[in-house]
């Protein structure tokens, strides 16, 4: 057998062994996670039916599933999800675009950072959720008052992480590129931006949870539809299955979006993974 064929066979065997190890690891983690969820739901079911028999305080998983099915068949759940999704998507995209732009500007100019830093620090530390009633008063109970709440919650983590990511670029690497005649644009695109992507993605991940909280809280203060409005309406009528159904939908949305960003991070910055 030729030497090249022997090397190809060895590489194929090594790749097969590595793939098998990866699949076995994924299988173990999948079964562990599934078992944990099943046990947790079983304990929840038993506690809600035996120890907490009062349905006004705790709903069993079976009751929540029934509520999800009923709300879906009536079309209410889809309508509420659509409204909340629109509010979240608009606010999140606007906040990300503005936040990344501000972060880049602050990293590029000391003067811009000095001018914006007091505002960023002040508003980031301010409980902006408390401003939701004011936004609703100004903009009404429509979509845009919720969008503004989402923007105020998502904007600052994205801005801070973007600026930090750009500033963590290695000064020695930048000086080396300059010595080879690289322009500022080339340094930014080839070095600064790639090194900042993990920080930017971390800011975007933080924004997911904050944005979902902003949507729900804004809808609790006043809205015509949305998951927050469903939670408020269910709480007023002591309908715990519907309330938990809305909470489960929000939790699932957070899990899916965070997992999507995790997958995107693995594609864009694979060097950050072990």
Backbone torsions as a table, in degrees:
resi	resn	phi	psi	omega
1	UNK	NA	136.3	-178.0
2	UNK	-66.6	155.0	-179.3
3	UNK	-61.6	-38.4	179.7
4	UNK	-63.3	-38.8	179.2
5	UNK	-67.4	-37.7	179.1
6	UNK	-64.2	-43.7	178.5
7	UNK	-63.9	-40.8	179.0
8	UNK	-63.3	-41.6	179.5
9	UNK	-65.6	-39.2	178.9
10	UNK	-65.1	-42.5	178.3
11	UNK	-63.9	-41.5	179.3
12	UNK	-63.7	-41.3	179.1
13	UNK	-65.3	-40.7	179.0
14	UNK	-64.6	-41.3	178.7
15	UNK	-64.3	-38.3	179.3
16	UNK	-65.5	-40.8	178.6
17	UNK	-64.9	-42.9	-179.8
18	UNK	-64.5	-42.4	178.5
19	UNK	-62.7	-40.6	178.2
20	UNK	-62.9	-40.7	178.3
21	UNK	-63.9	-41.8	179.1
22	UNK	-62.9	-45.2	-179.2
23	UNK	-64.7	-38.1	178.0
24	UNK	-65.3	-39.5	177.8
25	UNK	-64.9	-43.0	178.1
26	UNK	-63.5	-41.1	179.4
27	UNK	-62.3	-42.0	179.4
28	UNK	-65.1	-44.2	-179.8
29	UNK	-66.4	-35.8	179.7
30	UNK	-66.1	-44.9	-179.0
31	UNK	-67.4	-37.9	178.2
32	UNK	-64.6	-44.6	178.6
33	UNK	-63.8	-43.1	179.8
34	UNK	-63.5	-43.8	179.6
35	UNK	-62.9	-40.6	178.6
36	UNK	-61.5	-43.5	-179.5
37	UNK	-66.2	-43.6	-178.9
38	UNK	-62.4	-44.7	179.7
39	UNK	-64.5	-43.1	179.2
40	UNK	-61.2	-42.5	178.8
41	UNK	-66.8	-37.5	179.5
42	UNK	-65.4	-42.8	178.0
43	UNK	-64.5	-41.1	178.3
44	UNK	-60.4	-44.6	-179.9
45	UNK	-61.0	-45.0	-179.3
46	UNK	-65.9	-43.7	-179.5
47	UNK	-64.4	-41.9	-177.3
48	UNK	-69.5	-27.7	-177.4
49	UNK	-94.2	-31.2	-175.8
50	UNK	-99.4	-54.8	-176.3
51	UNK	-85.7	-33.1	-179.3
52	UNK	-118.1	65.3	-173.2
53	UNK	-68.3	-16.7	-178.9
54	UNK	-76.2	111.3	-177.1
55	UNK	-69.8	-9.6	178.7
56	UNK	-75.0	-15.9	-175.8
57	UNK	-112.3	-30.1	-176.6
58	UNK	-150.1	133.3	178.5
59	UNK	-105.4	139.6	178.1
60	UNK	-75.8	154.0	177.5
61	UNK	-55.0	-37.8	178.3
62	UNK	-63.0	-38.9	177.8
63	UNK	-67.7	-36.2	178.8
64	UNK	-66.9	-41.5	177.6
65	UNK	-61.9	-43.1	178.0
66	UNK	-61.7	-39.7	178.4
67	UNK	-65.4	-40.3	178.0
68	UNK	-61.7	-43.5	179.9
69	UNK	-64.8	-45.4	-178.9
70	UNK	-63.1	-45.6	179.4
71	UNK	-64.8	-35.8	179.0
72	UNK	-68.5	-43.7	-179.2
73	UNK	-65.9	-33.2	179.0
74	UNK	-79.0	-12.8	-179.2
75	UNK	87.6	-6.4	-179.1
76	UNK	-65.9	-44.5	-176.6
77	UNK	-62.8	-44.1	179.0
78	UNK	-61.2	-40.3	179.4
79	UNK	-65.5	-45.3	179.8
80	UNK	-63.8	-41.9	179.1
81	UNK	-64.0	-40.9	-179.3
82	UNK	-62.7	-43.2	179.7
83	UNK	-64.8	-48.8	-179.5
84	UNK	-64.9	-38.1	178.9
85	UNK	-63.8	-40.5	178.5
86	UNK	-64.0	-45.3	179.6
87	UNK	-62.7	-43.5	-179.8
88	UNK	-66.6	-46.0	-176.3
89	UNK	-62.6	-45.8	179.6
90	UNK	-61.9	-50.1	-178.8
91	UNK	-64.2	-40.2	-177.2
92	UNK	-67.3	-46.0	-179.4
93	UNK	-64.5	-45.0	179.1
94	UNK	-61.0	-45.2	-179.0
95	UNK	-64.4	-39.5	-179.1
96	UNK	-67.3	-43.2	179.7
97	UNK	-63.3	-48.8	-179.8
98	UNK	-66.9	-42.1	-177.2
99	UNK	-64.0	-44.5	178.4
100	UNK	-65.0	-40.2	177.3
101	UNK	-61.8	-45.1	178.8
102	UNK	-65.4	-40.1	179.2
103	UNK	-62.8	-42.1	177.7
104	UNK	-65.5	-40.8	179.5
105	UNK	-65.3	-40.5	179.3
106	UNK	-66.9	-35.9	178.8
107	UNK	-73.4	-29.9	-176.8
108	UNK	-82.6	-25.4	-174.3
109	UNK	-134.5	125.1	176.6
110	UNK	-65.9	-37.4	179.4
111	UNK	-63.1	-42.2	177.9
112	UNK	-63.7	-41.6	179.4
113	UNK	-63.4	-44.2	-180.0
114	UNK	-63.8	-33.1	-179.9
115	UNK	-75.4	-36.9	-174.5
116	UNK	-92.9	-21.8	-174.4
117	UNK	-56.3	-45.0	179.0
118	UNK	-60.8	-38.6	179.7
119	UNK	-68.9	-44.0	179.9
120	UNK	-61.5	-49.2	-178.5
121	UNK	-63.9	-41.7	-177.8
122	UNK	-66.2	-48.8	-177.8
123	UNK	-71.6	-31.0	179.0
124	UNK	-66.8	-34.6	179.2
125	UNK	-83.8	-12.9	-179.1
126	UNK	-80.9	135.1	174.9
127	UNK	-70.5	83.8	-173.9
128	UNK	-63.4	-19.7	176.4
129	UNK	-60.4	-32.0	179.3
130	UNK	-65.6	-16.2	178.5
131	UNK	-86.5	-5.8	-178.4
132	UNK	-55.4	-45.4	178.0
133	UNK	-59.9	-33.6	178.7
134	UNK	-67.8	-42.4	177.9
135	UNK	-63.3	-39.4	178.2
136	UNK	-66.2	-36.6	177.7
137	UNK	-64.7	-40.4	-179.2
138	UNK	-74.6	-43.5	-170.1
139	UNK	-108.0	-4.6	179.8
140	UNK	87.2	-175.9	-176.3
141	UNK	-92.6	13.0	179.1
142	UNK	-78.1	-161.1	-173.7
143	UNK	-69.9	-39.9	-166.7
144	UNK	-70.9	-27.2	175.7
145	UNK	-65.3	-37.2	176.7
146	UNK	-71.2	-36.5	178.3
147	UNK	-61.1	-41.8	179.8
148	UNK	-64.2	-40.1	177.6
149	UNK	-61.7	-44.9	178.5
150	UNK	-61.7	-42.7	-179.8
151	UNK	-60.3	-45.3	-177.6
152	UNK	-65.6	-26.4	-179.8
153	UNK	-87.0	-32.9	-175.6
154	UNK	-88.7	-30.2	-170.8
155	UNK	-56.9	-48.2	-168.2
156	UNK	-73.8	-41.0	173.8
157	UNK	-59.2	-39.6	179.3
158	UNK	-65.8	-43.9	179.9
159	UNK	-62.5	-48.7	-176.9
160	UNK	-63.8	-44.1	-178.9
161	UNK	-67.8	-38.0	178.8
162	UNK	-64.1	-46.2	179.7
163	UNK	-63.2	-40.7	178.9
164	UNK	-66.0	-38.8	-179.8
165	UNK	-64.6	-41.9	178.7
166	UNK	-65.7	-39.3	-176.6
167	UNK	-75.4	-15.4	178.7
168	UNK	-84.9	-0.4	177.5
169	UNK	-60.9	137.7	-177.2
170	UNK	-61.4	123.1	177.7
171	UNK	-65.6	-36.0	179.3
172	UNK	-64.2	-40.0	179.0
173	UNK	-65.9	-40.3	178.4
174	UNK	-64.3	-43.6	178.9
175	UNK	-63.3	-37.2	178.5
176	UNK	-64.2	-43.5	178.6
177	UNK	-64.9	-38.7	177.2
178	UNK	-63.4	-36.9	179.1
179	UNK	-66.4	-23.4	176.4
180	UNK	-92.0	6.3	175.0
181	UNK	87.6	18.1	179.6
182	UNK	-71.0	141.8	178.6
183	UNK	-81.8	169.1	178.7
184	UNK	-62.5	-36.9	179.4
185	UNK	-65.2	-43.1	179.5
186	UNK	-65.7	-40.0	178.4
187	UNK	-63.3	-41.4	-179.4
188	UNK	-65.6	-46.7	-175.0
189	UNK	-74.8	-33.1	-174.4
190	UNK	-93.0	-25.3	-174.2
191	UNK	-124.1	-59.5	-172.1
192	UNK	-62.5	-49.1	-178.0
193	UNK	-65.2	-47.1	177.3
194	UNK	-59.5	-37.8	179.9
195	UNK	-71.2	-22.8	-179.1
196	UNK	-88.9	-15.4	-175.5
197	UNK	-58.1	-44.1	177.4
198	UNK	-58.6	-38.7	178.8
199	UNK	-68.0	-41.1	179.6
200	UNK	-63.2	-44.1	178.7
201	UNK	-63.9	-35.5	176.2
202	UNK	-64.0	-40.4	175.9
203	UNK	-64.1	-39.4	178.5
204	UNK	-66.0	-37.6	176.8
205	UNK	-63.8	-45.1	177.9
206	UNK	-60.2	-35.4	-178.8
207	UNK	-67.3	-24.5	-179.0
208	UNK	-61.9	-54.5	-179.3
209	UNK	-62.9	-43.0	-179.7
210	UNK	-65.3	-36.9	178.7
211	UNK	-66.8	-42.2	177.8
212	UNK	-63.9	-40.1	176.7
213	UNK	-62.0	-42.3	-179.9
214	UNK	-61.2	-41.8	179.2
215	UNK	-61.7	-48.3	-176.1
216	UNK	-65.0	-46.8	-177.3
217	UNK	-63.6	-42.5	179.1
218	UNK	-62.6	-39.1	179.0
219	UNK	-71.2	-29.2	177.1
220	UNK	-65.0	-34.0	-179.3
221	UNK	-74.5	-28.4	-179.9
222	UNK	170.4	117.8	178.3
223	UNK	-164.1	161.8	176.9
224	UNK	-92.2	-24.8	-179.0
225	UNK	-159.6	170.4	-179.0
226	UNK	124.8	163.3	-178.8
227	UNK	-65.3	-34.7	175.7
228	UNK	-63.8	-39.4	177.3
229	UNK	-67.1	-36.1	176.5
230	UNK	-65.1	-40.8	177.3
231	UNK	-63.0	-45.8	180.0
232	UNK	-62.4	-45.6	-179.7
233	UNK	-64.2	-40.4	179.7
234	UNK	-68.2	-37.7	178.7
235	UNK	-66.7	-39.3	179.5
236	UNK	-64.4	-33.4	-179.5
237	UNK	-98.3	7.2	-179.6
238	UNK	56.1	37.8	177.3
239	UNK	-96.0	85.1	-174.6
240	UNK	-65.8	-38.1	178.1
241	UNK	-59.1	-43.8	178.3
242	UNK	-66.3	-38.1	179.1
243	UNK	-62.9	-48.4	179.9
244	UNK	-66.8	-31.3	177.9
245	UNK	-61.8	-43.2	177.5
246	UNK	-64.9	-40.5	178.9
247	UNK	-64.2	-40.9	179.2
248	UNK	-62.5	-41.0	178.7
249	UNK	-62.3	-43.1	178.9
250	UNK	-64.3	-43.0	178.7
251	UNK	-63.0	-41.9	178.9
252	UNK	-64.1	-39.3	178.0
253	UNK	-62.3	-42.7	178.1
254	UNK	-62.9	-41.3	180.0
255	UNK	-64.5	-45.3	-177.7
256	UNK	-65.4	-45.2	-179.0
257	UNK	-65.7	-40.8	178.2
258	UNK	-65.4	-40.6	177.3
259	UNK	-64.2	-37.7	178.2
260	UNK	-63.5	-40.3	177.9
261	UNK	-69.7	-33.3	175.3
262	UNK	-62.8	-42.6	176.4
263	UNK	-64.0	-43.0	179.0
264	UNK	-62.8	-39.1	178.4
265	UNK	-63.5	-40.0	177.4
266	UNK	-63.7	-30.3	179.3
267	UNK	-80.1	-41.4	-174.2
268	UNK	-83.2	-40.4	-176.7
269	UNK	-129.3	66.8	-177.3
270	UNK	-65.4	-18.5	-178.7
271	UNK	-71.8	-12.0	178.5
272	UNK	-84.0	-9.7	-179.9
273	UNK	-89.9	148.9	178.6
274	UNK	-69.6	NA	NA
